[in-house]
Amino acid sequence: TQNPAWYRAIRYDFNSNLTNNFTYNPDTTDTRDLTMQSAFNLNSQHKPMGWLDLTPRFSLNELFKYSDTDSITRRETYTASVNVGTSLYGIFQTNLGRIKGFRHRLQPRISINYNQNSSLIGGTFGFGGTRDWGDPRRSLNFSLNNSLEIKTEHEEDVRRFTFATLNISTGYDLDNTLQKWRDLNTTASIKPDHRVDMRLTMRHELQNVNGDFKPRLESFTITSNFRFNGRQ
């Protein structure tokens, strides 16, 4: 079988709405509020080399406003990102009673994000006037997900379930002056049986308000669930 063409993985959508409010009052000045909102989204999913996941995204949001005064008549928001990741597997065969094997899945991810705002002051319905560009926002997101699955077998009953998970994530803001590193979030869970599961959640601050790299624990939560059933 042949691989599908690269352009078959591109998806896009566009939507827009128009609102027109008009108030007539013989004793005062007539009022008119005409606005139009539109959004355009573009994304694609590719798998170069057969193992690398590549997902670029782009979106544009606009707000047009009719005005005869020197006020904001048009707002724009540009957002672009590229997400890169992969999935790695390790399979271990064993023979410990009913346990016949383990599978470890490792999923590293990194995304590059860009955001830019602009506004138009004056003009008519977003045309003409003076454009004011906001400061761009650039950031990096990092995540690493782990899961351990177990395969059990008893007579003809074969089951697979997720025994434990460990997920960590953080980010880096390129345009922040001091605190560039975001908090490190960690989530771990273990489920040895369908009646018992435990979850651990932690949050670490990596940089203090002065920008010094001094990791410290901010929050720590453990949750346990036990399920019982039976007949009286």
Protein Blocks (a to p, Z undefined) as FASTA:
>chain_A
ZZddfklmpccdddddddddddddfkbccdddddddddddddddddehhlaccddddddd
ddddddfbdcdfbdcdddddddddddddddddddehjbnbdcddddddddddddddddde
ejjehigcjdddddddddddddddddddddddehjaccdddfbdcdddddddfkbmklmp
ccddddddddfbfkbccdddddddfbdfkopacdddfbdcddddddddddZZ
